[in-house]
């Protein structure tokens, strides 16, 4: 058996009664009634997909813009210096 650093305290208190009853409270109705949250899951998935496509589209547009901005310089450099 392991050596205990502290002794266990003696707990004294009232015994728990077994006849406690809790009355259920009424919950407010959700805005979109659904039994298992299917609508919320589909909306969240659609929102995530939309954000992912937007981010990929923006990054692709930035890459293409950077390539198009450098294109005239590269064409002139390789057209005159590459044909030796």
C-alpha positions as CSV (number, residue, x, y, z in Angstrom):
1,X,0.0,0.0,0.0
2,X,1.2,3.5,-0.8
3,X,2.3,5.9,1.9
4,X,-0.3,8.6,2.2
5,X,0.9,12.1,2.6
6,X,-2.2,13.3,4.4
7,X,-4.8,11.4,6.4
8,X,-8.3,11.4,5.2
9,X,-10.6,13.9,6.9
10,X,-13.6,12.6,8.8
11,X,-16.7,13.9,6.9
12,X,-19.6,14.6,9.1
13,X,-22.8,16.1,7.8
14,X,-26.5,15.5,7.2
15,X,-27.4,12.3,5.5
16,X,-28.9,12.7,2.0
17,X,-32.6,12.2,1.8
18,X,-33.8,9.8,-0.9
19,X,-37.2,11.5,-1.4
20,X,-36.2,14.7,-3.1
21,X,-38.2,15.4,-6.2
22,X,-37.4,18.0,-8.8
23,X,-40.2,19.5,-10.9
24,X,-39.2,19.8,-14.6
25,X,-39.0,23.3,-15.9
26,X,-40.4,24.2,-19.2
27,X,-37.8,25.0,-21.9
28,X,-38.3,27.7,-24.4
29,X,-39.0,26.5,-27.9
30,X,-36.1,26.7,-30.4
31,X,-36.3,29.0,-33.4
32,X,-36.2,26.1,-35.8
33,X,-37.9,23.1,-34.3
34,X,-35.9,19.9,-35.1
35,X,-35.5,16.8,-33.0
36,X,-31.8,16.2,-33.5
37,X,-30.3,19.4,-34.8
38,X,-30.2,18.2,-38.4
39,X,-30.9,21.7,-39.8
40,X,-28.2,23.3,-37.7
41,X,-25.7,20.7,-38.7
42,X,-26.5,21.2,-42.4
43,X,-26.3,25.0,-42.1
44,X,-23.0,24.8,-40.3
45,X,-21.5,22.4,-42.9
46,X,-22.7,24.6,-45.7
47,X,-21.1,27.7,-44.0
48,X,-17.8,25.9,-43.5
49,X,-17.8,24.7,-47.2
50,X,-18.6,28.2,-48.3
51,X,-15.7,29.7,-46.3
52,X,-13.3,27.1,-47.5
53,X,-14.1,27.7,-51.1
54,X,-13.9,31.5,-50.6
55,X,-10.4,31.2,-49.0
56,X,-9.1,28.9,-51.7
57,X,-10.6,31.2,-54.4
58,X,-8.9,34.3,-52.9
59,X,-5.6,32.6,-52.6
60,X,-5.8,31.4,-56.2
61,X,-6.7,34.9,-57.4
62,X,-3.7,36.4,-55.5
63,X,-1.3,33.8,-57.0
64,X,-2.6,34.4,-60.5
65,X,-2.4,38.2,-60.0
66,X,1.2,37.9,-58.9
67,X,2.1,35.7,-61.8
68,X,0.4,38.1,-64.3
69,X,2.3,41.0,-62.8
70,X,5.6,39.4,-63.3
71,X,4.8,38.0,-66.8
72,X,5.9,40.9,-68.9
73,X,9.3,41.1,-67.2
74,X,9.9,37.4,-67.7
75,X,8.9,37.4,-71.3
76,X,11.2,40.3,-72.1
77,X,14.1,38.8,-70.2
78,X,13.9,35.4,-71.8
79,X,13.0,36.7,-75.3
80,X,16.2,38.7,-75.6
81,X,18.6,36.9,-73.4
82,X,17.4,33.3,-73.8
83,X,17.9,33.1,-77.6
84,X,21.7,33.0,-77.6
